[in-house]
């Protein structure tokens, strides 16, 4: 029988230590042919994924501006307000 590798700090069994928090993701889509600028009070976070290159890790602070035929996936900050039913039309 193979010997189990030793664990750090003298633990008898390997363990995974993590800190969990609730995750809130906002998806902003612009399916139109013109840029959109949405004012969304209380929204703060970082762009995780974008349709267009160069926006990843961009900081979002109350305004979301997807370009034409563009989309953003935003990791909302823990103290950010989660918008419900926001659209460019109001």
C-alpha positions in Angstrom: 0.0 0.0 0.0 1.4 3.4 -1.0 2.1 5.9 1.8 -0.2 9.0 1.7 1.7 12.3 1.2 2.0 14.3 4.4 -0.2 17.3 4.9 1.1 20.8 5.6 1.2 22.1 9.2 0.9 18.6 10.6 -2.7 17.9 9.6 -3.6 14.3 9.6 -5.7 14.5 6.4 -5.3 16.9 3.5 -7.9 19.6 3.6 -9.1 22.4 1.4 -9.5 25.8 3.1 -11.5 28.4 1.3 -13.6 31.4 2.1 -17.0 31.5 0.4 -19.2 34.5 -0.4 -22.4 34.8 -2.3 -21.6 35.6 -5.9 -23.7 38.1 -7.9 -23.2 38.3 -11.6 -24.7 40.9 -13.9 -25.0 40.2 -17.6 -25.3 43.3 -19.8 -26.2 42.7 -23.5 -26.6 45.2 -26.3 -28.1 43.4 -29.2 -28.5 46.7 -31.2 -26.3 48.3 -33.7 -25.5 51.5 -31.7 -23.5 51.8 -28.4 -25.5 51.9 -25.2 -24.7 53.8 -22.0 -26.7 52.6 -19.0 -26.7 54.5 -15.8 -27.3 51.9 -13.1 -27.0 53.5 -9.6 -25.3 51.4 -7.0 -23.7 48.9 -9.3 -20.0 48.3 -8.8 -17.9 45.4 -10.0 -15.3 44.1 -12.5 -15.8 42.8 -16.0 -15.1 39.1 -16.0 -15.9 38.4 -19.7 -16.6 40.6 -22.7 -17.5 40.0 -26.3 -14.9 42.5 -27.4 -11.2 42.3 -26.4 -9.7 44.6 -23.8 -12.5 45.0 -21.4 -11.7 42.1 -19.0 -10.9 43.4 -15.5 -12.4 46.8 -16.3 -13.9 48.5 -13.2 -17.7 49.3 -13.4 -19.0 52.1 -11.2 -22.6 52.9 -11.9 -22.4 53.1 -15.7 -22.4 50.2 -18.1 -21.5 50.8 -21.7 -21.7 47.8 -24.0 -20.9 48.7 -27.6 -22.9 47.6 -30.6 -23.6 43.8 -30.6 -21.7 43.5 -27.4 -22.1 41.8 -24.0 -20.4 42.0 -20.6 -20.4 39.6 -17.7 -19.8 41.6 -14.5 -18.8 40.2 -11.1 -20.7 42.5 -8.7 -18.9 43.8 -5.6 -20.4 42.4 -2.3 -21.9 45.8 -1.4 -23.2 46.4 -4.9 -27.0 46.8 -5.5 -28.4 44.2 -7.8 -30.5 45.8 -10.5 -33.8 44.2 -11.5 -35.4 44.7 -14.9 -33.0 47.5 -16.1 -33.2 48.3 -19.7 -32.0 51.1 -22.0 -35.7 52.0 -22.5 -36.2 52.6 -18.8 
